[in-house]
Amino acid sequence: MKDIIIIGSGIVGSSIARELSRYSVSVTVLEKGNDVSVGTTKANSGIVHGGFDAKSGSNKAKFNIAGNAMFDKLSEELQFPFIRNGSLVLCFDENQAEALESLYEKGIGNGVEGLEIISGEKVRELEPNISEKVHSALFAKTGGIVSPYEMNIAYAENAYNNGVEFQFLKEVIEIEKNEEIFSVKCSDGSVLQSKIVINCAGVFSDEINNLVCEEKLHIIPRKGDYILLDKVHGDLCTHTLFQLPTKMGKGVLVTPTTHGNILLGPTAVDVDSKISLSTKRNELDSIYESAQNTVPSISKRMIITAFSGIRAHSIGDDFVVGESKVKAFYNLAGIESPGLTSAPALAVHIANEISTKYELNKNEKFVATREAIPHFAVMDNAKRLECIAKNPLYGNIVCRCEMITEGEIVDSIKRPLGAKDLDGIKRRTRAGMGRCQAGFCTSRVMEILSRELEISMLEVTKSGVNSEMLLGRTK
Ligand SMILES: Cc1cc2nc3c(=O)[nH]c(=O)nc-3n(C[C@H](O)[C@H](O)[C@H](O)COP(=O)(O)OP(=O)(O)OC[C@H]3O[C@@H](n4cnc5c(N)ncnc54)[C@H](O)[C@@H]3O)c2cc1C
């Protein structure tokens, strides 16, 4: 029997797993996918929000502010890409100035440091490509950008290295509590037992809660579509450019990513499906038009791909955090934006609560740091030669757009919680994320996966079960 079962290995489950690994306690993460970061965490804006637009006094505001402050140290310890690039909320005419002022006041009330309203001229000094129509902006110096899936993977690897067990392809379908013990049943028939259960199931967190608790939760899936621009246009802006938020969310943004692309989006549409990630033409058109209001020189020729993510919007419009009425059953439900920003603080909060309540001892062997895969594309030539001398596979470029080497791809497969499919490699190395969107490197990456995992080419998948790339031999 385990002390703690965590359901879900998105950013919330993985960060809690890492914080709990600071204590002498046995933790298992059950994940229905075949990898970490396969849910909402893999597709979002990747913004580390300043915290000015969350409702005052809400969990969103509290954990956003606390989480934001943790990113500098965490990104160093866990070596994931993070840049504190600052954000601007743009006001396009005098009529919006009052709304901008209230956002500023709300931010000050929430405790956001370094907030400032600046003039249109000052905005254009900071961002020369921005619309002439911009009248003024709310400047949040503490805003940042992060690679969400790399942050998730880094947290999970560090948790694993500190003793947390991860079990994949384990979809939790039933939970029973007898006396003080939970029996957690998975769709493959296996049953695991634990004293504590932590529900981090993202858009499915209501369904997990409803298996156990009389007080039911209801999550509304709220889809957001995105457009990604080629890196060669990465100098369109350096700050994250928001428009004024709406009641559905933070509105359409134009932002650089940590890897130098420009991201446009998201939309916010309530949908029926929690799994369908198809993008819609009309939504993409609306993003494009809205983004052009911010940066008029954006053109359709710059686009390399579109994708979408699904927010876990709770009816109460706030994060549901903490122990439920069922003793030792913890919920982290309705963790929509700013959930990525808040995850580090949510994790520390839950780990503190559990360690205090159950008087857990410190794990004396806990190591806070984790080493990332060396990234050949950003090394200087001396470092590249050193890397190739250590491992000649770093001399073979596989993904030409992103300059990803065979060495990085093999490392991504061989690491703890290593990649098992094309998407896993993509999230760990960026192979396939460039202009050609894997047009050229897919077959090479498949060969490497087949060789390293000792599986046939017919068994190589894009993203786990039922996503085989090849149907059979033609010759
Ligand atoms: C469009 C969009 C934009 C966003 N932008 C931002 C942003 O810029 N900044 C920010 O801070 N936040 C942002 N967010 C919010 C952020 O992405 C989420 O808050 C965060 O990723 C949620 O993480 P999670 O771990 O709760 O969920 P997930 O990443 O979805 O992880 C949940 C995991 O649970 C697993 N699971 C589900 N059911 C079961 C089961 N029955 N058994 C086992 N496993 C199960 C899933 O497979 C999944 O891996 C955005 C979200 C969206 C959709």
The ligand as an SDF file (V2000), in Angstrom:
LIG
                    3D

 53 58  0  0  0  0  0  0  0  0999 V2000
   -6.2950   27.8230  -23.8030 C   0  0  0  0  0  0  0  0  0  0  0  0
   -5.5890   27.8260  -22.4880 C   0  0  0  0  0  0  0  0  0  0  0  0
   -4.6900   28.8230  -22.1540 C   0  0  0  0  0  0  0  0  0  0  0  0
   -4.0590   28.8420  -20.9250 C   0  0  0  0  0  0  0  0  0  0  0  0
   -3.0900   29.7530  -20.6830 N   0  0  0  0  0  0  0  0  0  0  0  0
   -2.4590   29.7700  -19.4870 C   0  0  0  0  0  0  0  0  0  0  0  0
   -1.4170   30.6850  -19.2400 C   0  0  0  0  0  0  0  0  0  0  0  0
   -0.9830   31.3980  -20.1300 O   0  0  0  0  0  0  0  0  0  0  0  0
   -0.8920   30.7390  -17.9990 N   0  0  0  0  0  0  0  0  0  0  0  0
   -1.3350   29.9590  -16.9900 C   0  0  0  0  0  0  0  0  0  0  0  0
   -0.8710   30.1120  -15.8790 O   0  0  0  0  0  0  0  0  0  0  0  0
   -2.2830   29.0260  -17.2130 N   0  0  0  0  0  0  0  0  0  0  0  0
   -2.8340   28.9020  -18.4380 C   0  0  0  0  0  0  0  0  0  0  0  0
   -3.7740   27.9680  -18.7020 N   0  0  0  0  0  0  0  0  0  0  0  0
   -4.1550   27.0450  -17.6380 C   0  0  0  0  0  0  0  0  0  0  0  0
   -3.1640   25.9050  -17.4900 C   0  0  0  0  0  0  0  0  0  0  0  0
   -2.8310   25.3740  -18.7470 O   0  0  0  0  0  0  0  0  0  0  0  0
   -3.8200   24.8320  -16.6200 C   0  0  0  0  0  0  0  0  0  0  0  0
   -4.2510   25.4500  -15.4350 O   0  0  0  0  0  0  0  0  0  0  0  0
   -2.8990   23.7030  -16.2560 C   0  0  0  0  0  0  0  0  0  0  0  0
   -2.2250   23.2120  -17.3820 O   0  0  0  0  0  0  0  0  0  0  0  0
   -3.7300   22.6000  -15.6200 C   0  0  0  0  0  0  0  0  0  0  0  0
   -2.8830   21.5570  -15.2670 O   0  0  0  0  0  0  0  0  0  0  0  0
   -3.4870   20.2350  -14.6560 P   0  0  0  0  0  0  0  0  0  0  0  0
   -2.3520   19.4150  -14.1910 O   0  0  0  0  0  0  0  0  0  0  0  0
   -4.5620   20.5770  -13.6860 O   0  0  0  0  0  0  0  0  0  0  0  0
   -4.2660   19.5360  -15.8590 O   0  0  0  0  0  0  0  0  0  0  0  0
   -3.7320   18.6250  -17.0440 P   0  0  0  0  0  0  0  0  0  0  0  0
   -2.4910   19.1290  -17.6270 O   0  0  0  0  0  0  0  0  0  0  0  0
   -4.8960   18.4090  -17.9570 O   0  0  0  0  0  0  0  0  0  0  0  0
   -3.3750   17.2500  -16.3330 O   0  0  0  0  0  0  0  0  0  0  0  0
   -4.3730   16.3730  -15.8650 C   0  0  0  0  0  0  0  0  0  0  0  0
   -3.9060   14.9640  -16.1220 C   0  0  0  0  0  0  0  0  0  0  0  0
   -4.8140   14.0600  -15.5270 O   0  0  0  0  0  0  0  0  0  0  0  0
   -4.9350   12.9230  -16.3630 C   0  0  0  0  0  0  0  0  0  0  0  0
   -6.2010   12.2660  -16.0500 N   0  0  0  0  0  0  0  0  0  0  0  0
   -7.4500   12.7310  -16.2650 C   0  0  0  0  0  0  0  0  0  0  0  0
   -8.3720   11.8410  -15.8530 N   0  0  0  0  0  0  0  0  0  0  0  0
   -7.6760   10.7850  -15.3550 C   0  0  0  0  0  0  0  0  0  0  0  0
   -8.0750    9.5370  -14.7880 C   0  0  0  0  0  0  0  0  0  0  0  0
   -9.3550    9.2030  -14.6560 N   0  0  0  0  0  0  0  0  0  0  0  0
   -7.0980    8.6800  -14.3900 N   0  0  0  0  0  0  0  0  0  0  0  0
   -5.7780    9.0000  -14.5250 C   0  0  0  0  0  0  0  0  0  0  0  0
   -5.3590   10.1710  -15.0650 N   0  0  0  0  0  0  0  0  0  0  0  0
   -6.2980   11.0530  -15.4670 C   0  0  0  0  0  0  0  0  0  0  0  0
   -4.8880   13.5180  -17.7550 C   0  0  0  0  0  0  0  0  0  0  0  0
   -4.5440   12.5500  -18.7270 O   0  0  0  0  0  0  0  0  0  0  0  0
   -3.8530   14.6120  -17.5990 C   0  0  0  0  0  0  0  0  0  0  0  0
   -2.5630   14.1590  -17.9360 O   0  0  0  0  0  0  0  0  0  0  0  0
   -4.3790   27.8740  -19.9540 C   0  0  0  0  0  0  0  0  0  0  0  0
   -5.2540   26.8500  -20.2950 C   0  0  0  0  0  0  0  0  0  0  0  0
   -5.8130   26.7970  -21.5660 C   0  0  0  0  0  0  0  0  0  0  0  0
   -6.6610   25.6500  -21.9560 C   0  0  0  0  0  0  0  0  0  0  0  0
  1  2  1  0
  2  3  1  0
  2 52  2  0
  3  4  2  0
  4  5  1  0
  4 50  1  0
  5  6  2  0
  6  7  1  0
  6 13  1  0
  7  8  2  0
  7  9  1  0
  9 10  1  0
 10 11  2  0
 10 12  1  0
 12 13  2  0
 13 14  1  0
 14 15  1  0
 14 50  1  0
 15 16  1  0
 16 17  1  0
 16 18  1  0
 18 19  1  0
 18 20  1  0
 20 21  1  0
 20 22  1  0
 22 23  1  0
 23 24  1  0
 24 25  2  0
 24 26  1  0
 24 27  1  0
 27 28  1  0
 28 29  2  0
 28 30  1  0
 28 31  1  0
 31 32  1  0
 32 33  1  0
 33 34  1  0
 33 48  1  0
 34 35  1  0
 35 36  1  0
 35 46  1  0
 36 37  1  0
 36 45  1  0
 37 38  2  0
 38 39  1  0
 39 40  1  0
 39 45  2  0
 40 41  1  0
 40 42  2  0
 42 43  1  0
 43 44  2  0
 44 45  1  0
 46 47  1  0
 46 48  1  0
 48 49  1  0
 50 51  2  0
 51 52  1  0
 52 53  1  0
M  END
$$$$
